[in-house]
């Protein structure tokens, strides 16, 4: 009976700590903290041991855009059938 009470208390403390950290990790204070930076440095060292690799984002392919052809707006109420490619 004592074990159930102790385990329930430990579980409740863990859940409360997780919820607190979840909300705290979305604040600006966590984003700029030394603790976060130290944690990330440790993960960069430990991560590859478990198969986690940093992948740089792929660059966007270069594109060429030209101005659109100027067309007059269609008359209201006129519906043209789709053009057939022959």
N, CA, C and O atoms as CSV, one atom per row, in Angstrom:
chain,resi,resn,atom,element,x,y,z
A,1,UNK,N,N,0.823,-1.191,0.000
A,1,UNK,CA,C,0.000,0.000,0.000
A,1,UNK,C,C,0.872,1.262,0.000
A,1,UNK,O,O,0.558,2.241,-0.678
A,2,UNK,N,N,1.953,1.229,0.755
A,2,UNK,CA,C,2.853,2.381,0.827
A,2,UNK,C,C,3.531,2.595,-0.526
A,2,UNK,O,O,3.738,3.730,-0.955
A,3,UNK,N,N,3.874,1.491,-1.190
A,3,UNK,CA,C,4.534,1.593,-2.492
A,3,UNK,C,C,3.635,2.276,-3.514
A,3,UNK,O,O,4.115,3.066,-4.327
A,4,UNK,N,N,2.356,1.986,-3.483
A,4,UNK,CA,C,1.415,2.605,-4.428
A,4,UNK,C,C,1.340,4.105,-4.191
A,4,UNK,O,O,1.321,4.885,-5.143
A,5,UNK,N,N,1.298,4.509,-2.943
A,5,UNK,CA,C,1.230,5.934,-2.611
A,5,UNK,C,C,2.514,6.633,-3.057
A,5,UNK,O,O,2.462,7.717,-3.638
A,6,UNK,N,N,3.655,6.021,-2.787
A,6,UNK,CA,C,4.933,6.626,-3.167
A,6,UNK,C,C,5.054,6.723,-4.680
A,6,UNK,O,O,5.441,7.768,-5.202
A,7,UNK,N,N,4.726,5.645,-5.392
A,7,UNK,CA,C,4.800,5.676,-6.858
A,7,UNK,C,C,3.804,6.668,-7.451
A,7,UNK,O,O,4.105,7.326,-8.447
A,8,UNK,N,N,2.634,6.780,-6.854
A,8,UNK,CA,C,1.647,7.756,-7.333
A,8,UNK,C,C,2.162,9.179,-7.138
A,8,UNK,O,O,1.985,10.029,-8.010
A,9,UNK,N,N,2.798,9.441,-5.999
A,9,UNK,CA,C,3.358,10.774,-5.741
A,9,UNK,C,C,4.486,11.083,-6.717
A,9,UNK,O,O,4.565,12.196,-7.236
A,10,UNK,N,N,5.355,10.115,-6.970
A,10,UNK,CA,C,6.452,10.315,-7.920
A,10,UNK,C,C,5.895,10.563,-9.313
A,10,UNK,O,O,6.362,11.455,-10.020
A,11,UNK,N,N,4.906,9.784,-9.708
A,11,UNK,CA,C,4.291,9.965,-11.035
A,11,UNK,C,C,3.648,11.342,-11.151
A,11,UNK,O,O,3.793,12.004,-12.179
A,12,UNK,N,N,2.940,11.784,-10.111
A,12,UNK,CA,C,2.305,13.105,-10.137
A,12,UNK,C,C,3.355,14.207,-10.254
A,12,UNK,O,O,3.159,15.169,-10.998
A,13,UNK,N,N,4.470,14.078,-9.527
A,13,UNK,CA,C,5.533,15.075,-9.606
A,13,UNK,C,C,6.131,15.105,-11.011
A,13,UNK,O,O,6.411,16.180,-11.541
A,14,UNK,N,N,6.327,13.937,-11.616
A,14,UNK,CA,C,6.870,13.885,-12.979
A,14,UNK,C,C,5.921,14.536,-13.983
A,14,UNK,O,O,6.367,15.264,-14.869
A,15,UNK,N,N,4.637,14.285,-13.855
A,15,UNK,CA,C,3.659,14.882,-14.776
A,15,UNK,C,C,3.631,16.397,-14.611
A,15,UNK,O,O,3.604,17.128,-15.601
A,16,UNK,N,N,3.636,16.872,-13.370
A,16,UNK,CA,C,3.626,18.314,-13.120
A,16,UNK,C,C,4.899,18.960,-13.672
A,16,UNK,O,O,4.838,20.027,-14.284
A,17,UNK,N,N,6.052,18.315,-13.458
A,17,UNK,CA,C,7.313,18.853,-13.975
A,17,UNK,C,C,7.306,18.889,-15.505
A,17,UNK,O,O,7.789,19.851,-16.103
A,18,UNK,N,N,6.760,17.848,-16.142
A,18,UNK,CA,C,6.696,17.824,-17.596
A,18,UNK,C,C,5.808,18.942,-18.118
A,18,UNK,O,O,6.189,19.634,-19.062
A,19,UNK,N,N,4.640,19.137,-17.532
A,19,UNK,CA,C,3.725,20.182,-17.994
A,19,UNK,C,C,4.355,21.561,-17.795
A,19,UNK,O,O,4.258,22.424,-18.667
A,20,UNK,N,N,5.005,21.767,-16.633
A,20,UNK,CA,C,5.666,23.045,-16.383
A,20,UNK,C,C,6.747,23.305,-17.432
A,20,UNK,O,O,6.811,24.393,-18.003
A,21,UNK,N,N,7.597,22.304,-17.686
A,21,UNK,CA,C,8.668,22.494,-18.657
A,21,UNK,C,C,8.123,22.685,-20.070
A,21,UNK,O,O,8.687,23.452,-20.850
A,22,UNK,N,N,7.038,22.000,-20.407
A,22,UNK,CA,C,6.428,22.148,-21.725
A,22,UNK,C,C,6.057,23.608,-21.967
A,22,UNK,O,O,6.367,24.158,-23.024
A,23,UNK,N,N,5.408,24.227,-21.013
A,23,UNK,CA,C,5.007,25.621,-21.188
A,23,UNK,C,C,6.209,26.569,-21.078
A,23,UNK,O,O,6.276,27.569,-21.793
A,24,UNK,N,N,7.151,26.260,-20.191
A,24,UNK,CA,C,8.334,27.104,-20.046
A,24,UNK,C,C,9.207,27.060,-21.293
A,24,UNK,O,O,9.825,28.068,-21.636
A,25,UNK,N,N,9.275,25.928,-21.977
A,25,UNK,CA,C,10.142,25.805,-23.145
A,25,UNK,C,C,9.637,26.610,-24.338
A,25,UNK,O,O,10.360,26.763,-25.322
A,26,UNK,N,N,8.428,27.122,-24.271
A,26,UNK,CA,C,7.898,27.949,-25.358
A,26,UNK,C,C,8.073,29.437,-25.091
A,26,UNK,O,O,7.577,30.261,-25.859
A,27,UNK,N,N,8.769,29.796,-24.015
A,27,UNK,CA,C,8.960,31.205,-23.691
A,27,UNK,C,C,10.274,31.717,-24.265
A,27,UNK,O,O,11.156,30.938,-24.626
A,28,UNK,N,N,10.389,33.028,-24.342
A,28,UNK,CA,C,11.612,33.653,-24.840
A,28,UNK,C,C,12.776,33.422,-23.877
A,28,UNK,O,O,13.929,33.336,-24.302
A,29,UNK,N,N,12.475,33.321,-22.581
A,29,UNK,CA,C,13.533,33.091,-21.593
A,29,UNK,C,C,14.237,31.760,-21.848
A,29,UNK,O,O,15.459,31.679,-21.729
A,30,UNK,N,N,13.494,30.728,-22.192
A,30,UNK,CA,C,14.114,29.426,-22.478
A,30,UNK,C,C,14.874,29.480,-23.798
A,30,UNK,O,O,15.953,28.896,-23.907
A,31,UNK,N,N,14.340,30.159,-24.787
A,31,UNK,CA,C,14.985,30.232,-26.093
A,31,UNK,C,C,16.353,30.879,-26.065
A,31,UNK,O,O,17.203,30.553,-26.894
A,32,UNK,N,N,16.587,31.791,-25.130
A,32,UNK,CA,C,17.862,32.493,-25.059
A,32,UNK,C,C,18.718,32.049,-23.878
A,32,UNK,O,O,19.741,32.675,-23.601
A,33,UNK,N,N,18.330,30.987,-23.175
A,33,UNK,CA,C,19.037,30.612,-21.947
A,33,UNK,C,C,20.309,29.811,-22.228
A,33,UNK,O,O,20.433,29.130,-23.246
A,34,UNK,N,N,21.240,29.919,-21.294
A,34,UNK,CA,C,22.487,29.148,-21.372
A,34,UNK,C,C,22.210,27.661,-21.203
A,34,UNK,O,O,22.916,26.833,-21.779
A,35,UNK,N,N,21.195,27.313,-20.424
A,35,UNK,CA,C,20.857,25.904,-20.202
A,35,UNK,C,C,20.460,25.247,-21.521
A,35,UNK,O,O,20.881,24.128,-21.812
A,36,UNK,N,N,19.658,25.934,-22.307
A,36,UNK,CA,C,19.234,25.381,-23.593
A,36,UNK,C,C,20.435,25.202,-24.517
A,36,UNK,O,O,20.563,24.172,-25.179
A,37,UNK,N,N,21.307,26.193,-24.560
A,37,UNK,CA,C,22.481,26.098,-25.428
A,37,UNK,C,C,23.400,24.968,-25.000
A,37,UNK,O,O,23.944,24.255,-25.844
A,38,UNK,N,N,23.582,24.795,-23.683
A,38,UNK,CA,C,24.417,23.701,-23.193
A,38,UNK,C,C,23.784,22.352,-23.529
A,38,UNK,O,O,24.488,21.417,-23.909
A,39,UNK,N,N,22.477,22.245,-23.395
A,39,UNK,CA,C,21.774,21.006,-23.721
A,39,UNK,C,C,21.935,20.670,-25.202
A,39,UNK,O,O,22.163,19.513,-25.554
A,40,UNK,N,N,21.817,21.666,-26.060
A,40,UNK,CA,C,21.968,21.428,-27.494
A,40,UNK,C,C,23.387,20.990,-27.840
A,40,UNK,O,O,23.580,20.128,-28.698
A,41,UNK,N,N,24.395,21.589,-27.167
A,41,UNK,CA,C,25.773,21.167,-27.419
A,41,UNK,C,C,25.985,19.707,-27.028
A,41,UNK,O,O,26.654,18.955,-27.738
A,42,UNK,N,N,25.406,19.314,-25.888
A,42,UNK,CA,C,25.519,17.908,-25.454
A,42,UNK,C,C,24.826,16.999,-26.464
A,42,UNK,O,O,25.345,15.929,-26.780
A,43,UNK,N,N,23.666,17.403,-26.975
A,43,UNK,CA,C,22.944,16.574,-27.935
A,43,UNK,C,C,23.697,16.445,-29.258
A,43,UNK,O,O,23.598,15.417,-29.928
A,44,UNK,N,N,24.446,17.474,-29.638
A,44,UNK,CA,C,25.240,17.400,-30.862
A,44,UNK,C,C,26.345,16.364,-30.708
A,44,UNK,O,O,26.721,15.706,-31.678
A,45,UNK,N,N,26.865,16.215,-29.495
A,45,UNK,CA,C,27.917,15.229,-29.244
A,45,UNK,C,C,27.343,13.832,-29.093
A,45,UNK,O,O,27.895,12.876,-29.636
A,46,UNK,N,N,26.240,13.698,-28.361
A,46,UNK,CA,C,25.667,12.380,-28.060
A,46,UNK,C,C,24.788,11.863,-29.200
A,46,UNK,O,O,24.728,10.654,-29.425
A,47,UNK,N,N,24.117,12.741,-29.913
A,47,UNK,CA,C,23.163,12.346,-30.952
A,47,UNK,C,C,23.706,11.382,-31.986
A,47,UNK,O,O,23.038,10.391,-32.283
A,48,UNK,N,N,24.893,11.619,-32.556
A,48,UNK,CA,C,25.408,10.703,-33.577
A,48,UNK,C,C,25.630,9.274,-33.065
A,48,UNK,O,O,25.635,8.334,-33.860
A,49,UNK,N,N,25.812,9.101,-31.767
A,49,UNK,CA,C,25.964,7.751,-31.224
A,49,UNK,C,C,24.687,6.935,-31.376
A,49,UNK,O,O,24.727,5.705,-31.400
A,50,UNK,N,N,23.548,7.630,-31.480
A,50,UNK,CA,C,22.260,6.967,-31.621
A,50,UNK,C,C,21.680,7.112,-33.028
A,50,UNK,O,O,20.500,6.837,-33.244
A,51,UNK,N,N,22.494,7.537,-33.972
A,51,UNK,CA,C,22.061,7.622,-35.361
A,51,UNK,C,C,21.407,8.930,-35.754
A,51,UNK,O,O,20.870,9.039,-36.857
A,52,UNK,N,N,21.436,9.916,-34.890
A,52,UNK,CA,C,20.840,11.207,-35.205
A,52,UNK,C,C,21.893,12.069,-35.890
A,52,UNK,O,O,22.976,12.274,-35.343
A,53,UNK,N,N,21.588,12.569,-37.067
A,53,UNK,CA,C,22.522,13.397,-37.817
A,53,UNK,C,C,21.838,14.715,-38.177
A,53,UNK,O,O,20.636,14.762,-38.437
A,54,UNK,N,N,22.632,15.773,-38.183
A,54,UNK,CA,C,22.111,17.069,-38.598
A,54,UNK,C,C,22.124,17.132,-40.118
A,54,UNK,O,O,23.155,16.897,-40.747
A,55,UNK,N,N,20.987,17.446,-40.699
A,55,UNK,CA,C,20.892,17.587,-42.152
A,55,UNK,C,C,20.664,19.058,-42.462
A,55,UNK,O,O,19.702,19.668,-41.996
A,56,UNK,N,N,21.559,19.605,-43.250
A,56,UNK,CA,C,21.381,21.004,-43.648
A,56,UNK,C,C,20.193,21.103,-44.591
A,56,UNK,O,O,19.978,20.211,-45.413
A,57,UNK,N,N,19.427,22.169,-44.484
A,57,UNK,CA,C,18.286,22.321,-45.394
A,57,UNK,C,C,18.759,22.427,-46.840
A,57,UNK,O,O,19.770,23.068,-47.127
A,58,UNK,N,N,18.021,21.796,-47.740
A,58,UNK,CA,C,18.373,21.842,-49.164
A,58,UNK,C,C,18.071,23.225,-49.707
A,58,UNK,O,O,17.017,23.785,-49.404
A,59,UNK,N,N,18.970,23.792,-50.504
A,59,UNK,CA,C,18.700,25.125,-51.053
A,59,UNK,C,C,17.583,25.060,-52.095
A,59,UNK,O,O,17.381,24.044,-52.761
A,60,UNK,N,N,16.878,26.164,-52.210
A,60,UNK,CA,C,15.827,26.235,-53.223
A,60,UNK,C,C,16.459,26.304,-54.604
A,60,UNK,O,O,17.446,27.012,-54.800
A,61,UNK,N,N,15.902,25.580,-55.558
A,61,UNK,CA,C,16.455,25.681,-56.911
A,61,UNK,C,C,16.191,27.075,-57.480
A,61,UNK,O,O,15.134,27.657,-57.237
A,62,UNK,N,N,17.142,27.603,-58.227
A,62,UNK,CA,C,16.933,28.935,-58.795
A,62,UNK,C,C,15.819,28.909,-59.838
A,62,UNK,O,O,15.684,27.948,-60.596
A,63,UNK,N,N,15.045,29.948,-59.864
A,63,UNK,CA,C,13.946,30.042,-60.830
A,63,UNK,C,C,14.033,31.362,-61.571
A,63,UNK,O,O,14.622,32.331,-61.092
A,64,UNK,N,N,13.437,31.377,-62.741
A,64,UNK,CA,C,13.362,32.602,-63.530
A,64,UNK,C,C,11.889,32.922,-63.699
A,64,UNK,O,O,11.115,32.089,-64.170
A,65,UNK,N,N,11.512,34.103,-63.322
A,65,UNK,CA,C,10.120,34.522,-63.440
A,65,UNK,C,C,10.031,35.664,-64.443
A,65,UNK,O,O,10.838,36.594,-64.426
A,66,UNK,N,N,9.044,35.576,-65.308
A,66,UNK,CA,C,8.808,36.643,-66.283
A,66,UNK,C,C,7.463,37.285,-65.978
A,66,UNK,O,O,6.603,36.658,-65.359
A,67,UNK,N,N,7.275,38.506,-66.399
A,67,UNK,CA,C,5.981,39.146,-66.143
A,67,UNK,C,C,4.860,38.399,-66.869
A,67,UNK,O,O,5.055,37.849,-67.953
A,68,UNK,N,N,3.711,38.397,-66.255
A,68,UNK,CA,C,2.559,37.729,-66.866
A,68,UNK,C,C,2.081,38.508,-68.083
A,68,UNK,O,O,2.238,39.726,-68.164
A,69,UNK,N,N,1.493,37.776,-69.031
A,69,UNK,CA,C,0.949,38.402,-70.235
A,69,UNK,C,C,-0.282,39.212,-69.848
A,69,UNK,O,O,-1.151,38.745,-69.112
A,70,UNK,N,N,-0.331,40.420,-70.355
A,70,UNK,CA,C,-1.463,41.272,-70.013
A,70,UNK,C,C,-2.659,40.867,-70.851
A,70,UNK,O,O,-2.629,40.931,-72.080
A,71,UNK,N,N,-3.699,40.454,-70.172
A,71,UNK,CA,C,-4.940,40.063,-70.855
A,71,UNK,C,C,-6.078,40.910,-70.307
A,71,UNK,O,O,-6.071,41.333,-69.151
A,72,UNK,N,N,-7.042,41.140,-71.166
A,72,UNK,CA,C,-8.221,41.863,-70.710
A,72,UNK,C,C,-9.097,40.899,-69.916
A,72,UNK,O,O,-9.161,39.712,-70.239
A,73,UNK,N,N,-9.768,41.394,-68.888
A,73,UNK,CA,C,-10.631,40.495,-68.117
A,73,UNK,C,C,-11.786,40.003,-68.985
A,73,UNK,O,O,-12.282,40.757,-69.822
A,74,UNK,N,N,-12.223,38.766,-68.809
A,74,UNK,CA,C,-13.335,38.245,-69.623
A,74,UNK,C,C,-14.636,38.968,-69.290
A,74,UNK,O,O,-14.817,39.497,-68.193
A,75,UNK,N,N,-15.526,38.972,-70.266
A,75,UNK,CA,C,-16.824,39.605,-70.059
A,75,UNK,C,C,-17.643,38.759,-69.089
A,75,UNK,O,O,-17.586,37.531,-69.148
A,76,UNK,N,N,-18.390,39.383,-68.213
A,76,UNK,CA,C,-19.183,38.599,-67.265
A,76,UNK,C,C,-20.305,37.847,-67.976
A,76,UNK,O,O,-20.936,38.376,-68.891
A,77,UNK,N,N,-20.540,36.633,-67.556
A,77,UNK,CA,C,-21.625,35.825,-68.100
A,77,UNK,C,C,-21.235,34.973,-69.281
A,77,UNK,O,O,-22.037,34.148,-69.720
A,78,UNK,N,N,-20.036,35.133,-69.819
A,78,UNK,CA,C,-19.602,34.330,-70.956
A,78,UNK,C,C,-18.689,33.217,-70.443
A,78,UNK,O,O,-17.685,33.481,-69.781
A,79,UNK,N,N,-19.048,31.975,-70.755
A,79,UNK,CA,C,-18.245,30.839,-70.347
A,79,UNK,C,C,-17.719,30.157,-71.612
A,79,UNK,O,O,-18.503,29.705,-72.447
A,80,UNK,N,N,-16.421,30.084,-71.752
A,80,UNK,CA,C,-15.823,29.453,-72.917
A,80,UNK,C,C,-15.503,27.997,-72.608
A,80,UNK,O,O,-15.029,27.693,-71.513
A,81,UNK,N,N,-15.755,27.085,-73.556
A,81,UNK,CA,C,-15.393,25.688,-73.321
A,81,UNK,C,C,-13.881,25.531,-73.316
A,81,UNK,O,O,-13.177,26.326,-73.939
A,82,UNK,N,N,-13.362,24.509,-72.617
A,82,UNK,CA,C,-11.919,24.315,-72.599
A,82,UNK,C,C,-11.380,24.009,-74.001
A,82,UNK,O,O,-12.050,23.347,-74.794
A,83,UNK,N,N,-10.182,24.485,-74.303
A,83,UNK,CA,C,-9.585,24.268,-75.604
A,83,UNK,C,C,-9.139,22.809,-75.722
A,83,UNK,O,O,-8.608,22.232,-74.773
A,84,UNK,N,N,-9.366,22.216,-76.915
A,84,UNK,CA,C,-8.957,20.833,-77.153
A,84,UNK,C,C,-7.593,20.849,-77.832
A,84,UNK,O,O,-7.370,21.574,-78.801
A,85,UNK,N,N,-6.696,20.040,-77.306
A,85,UNK,CA,C,-5.363,19.910,-77.922
A,85,UNK,C,C,-5.430,18.807,-78.973
A,85,UNK,O,O,-5.695,17.650,-78.648
A,86,UNK,N,N,-5.196,19.156,-80.196
A,86,UNK,CA,C,-5.260,18.153,-81.263
A,86,UNK,C,C,-3.929,18.016,-81.954
A,86,UNK,O,O,-3.793,17.217,-82.880
